[in-house]
Amino acid sequence: MIALALGQSRLKFNAVFGITVTTLLLVTAIAGPWLVGYDPLKLDLPSRLTGPSARHLLGADEFGRDVLSRLVNGARTSAWIAFATVLFALVTGTVLGVAAGFLRGWTDRILMMINDAFLAFPGLLLALGIMAVIGASRDGIVLALGLAYMPIVVRVVRSAVLSIREREYVEASRVMGNSEFITMARHVLPNCVAPIIVLATTMFGWVILSESALSFLGLGVPPPAASWGSMLSTARPYISQAPHLIVLPGLCISITLLGINMLGDAVRDWLDPKL
Amino acid sequence: MTRFILTRIASAIPTLILVSIAVFGLLRFIPGDPAALMLGDLAKPGQVEAMRVQMGLDKPVVAQYLIWIGNVLTGDFGTSISTGQDVLPLMLNAFSVSATIVLVGVFIAALIAVPAGMLAAWRQNSLGDVGVIAVSTILLSIPSFWLGLMLLLAFGLHLGWLPVIGYVPFSQGFWPALVYIVLPVTTLVLSEAGPIARMARASTIEVARLEYITHARAKGLSEAAVMWRHAFKNAFAPTLTLIGFVLGSLLGGIAVIETVFTLPGLGRLLVDAIYARDYPVVQGTMLFVAAIYVVVNLVVDLLYPFLDPRVAA
């Protein structure tokens, strides 16, 4: 009984914490620049590498730029890239996954062969390769990460479609004389929404992590724009002089990811209560 | 069984061919003439033309691909533009660095995370279970490169116990080499233990609900016997797949951790080659890394039926 209560309060805590952090991220991303009111690119050389002060609440970086306003703009960068990337991967992946699962036959075989080749690139490798070709830029990351995550969406959507298309209500729709397209749009696709939502939540976290990793490697958001990953990378030479420049952006990434992961767990528990 | 093994091995071949086409094709999209890039800014037009012929760029694309893949199959990955060295030895050296850290790190991570996840599942929703979930979710959320920087700040700079950057191969003595890999390996253990523990927990919960476990309990077996003799193998199978997946993707280089600790690994080789626009190295490394991934996943698939014989049936 106690165990069950503990389990249930954990689920509730996951949901509350996840929603709070995600909302905070979105509010900061949208309204942040007006809240801080300090230019993230403005140089203040006398303050360079200083710790928290009245002038710079969270200190200043190696060019004397205000860390707080750069962190806030980093949230904006992360949220925008994650949103655009997830949207791109979901739309392209769903179209291809539905096409493969519903048309079957040769379309399915060829699409899946290409898809599996994409999936044979581990982790960030495909995104790194695409960044090598198009060069570091904000829209470039969206394209690179979007293409890198699309194959997973294709797989998930295809298997959802394959299992749903055999159900009786889909059969019924055909028998009633509905065209394949109508059957697809009205009866199959809406029932794929649950796995897509679960995947999208998880993917949001992956993209934020990948973007910060790419930016940390110098292949993400180009300077001087603020991104948590690139802040870590440019602060690395000053790690012993100004550790706060390393601690703060990492804390931002970790708390954001923790919130999204817990939200993801909550969403999965809610939509797929089996586990 | 033999049929399963052969089919699975055969299915990896088309994947590898498609991967090589994808890598070759991707690098064709790079703006600019590879021959001109190879020679640098000071090249005269005549030289560029000669280089194009030498590199086979005057031939049709399909022929270029076949020549390249033919060379790759004989171990010739071309030469690096920036250093003039052969790409293959560059990759193998870097691979030995990455592989040492990854094999040690993932092994230790699995040794800790698999029992932790399974015990948590066995006592589902107990305080211990919630503790394992909390720790693994937190670890899962900390980016490995930041974790590495924090460890470096604490143990390298603040306490001064361990060297901050660099690498010494094991061929130059066990202790010096060990001292240099402690921090990167610890980083890897902490960041990989999270997902492995969660997977072990989830798959154990699923197995624990099956009827044969209830049956084993009904026979009067002790909880320990039920868990280790009956549940372990089936619950471990999906976890092994995840470990193989992790191993396959990390063996190809852990670019971010290698960057934090300035290790000359495969991930760093690729990132540096991208910076330097050293395309033979980029092309070779991408193919090499993807091939490692495909092969490791193949090996894991082949091991799977030994844990869960239903697969091969």
Interface residues (C-beta under 8 A of the other chain):
Chain A: A3 L4 L6 G7 R10 M113 I114 D116 A117 F118 A120 F121 P122 G123 L124 L125 L128 G129 I130 M131 A132 V133 G205 L209 S212 A213 F216 L217 G218 L219 L232 S233 R236 I239 S240 P243 I246 V247 P249 G250 I253 S254 I255 L257 L258 N261 M262 D265 L275
Chain B: P14 T15 L16 L18 V19 I21 A22 V23 L26 L27 F29 I30 R123 Q124 N125 S126 L127 V130 I133 T137 I138 L140 S141 I142 P143 F145 W146 L149 M150 L152 L153 L157 A202 I205 E206 G248 S249 G252 A255 V256 T259 V260 L270 V271 I274 Y275 V282 M286 V289 A290 Y293 V294
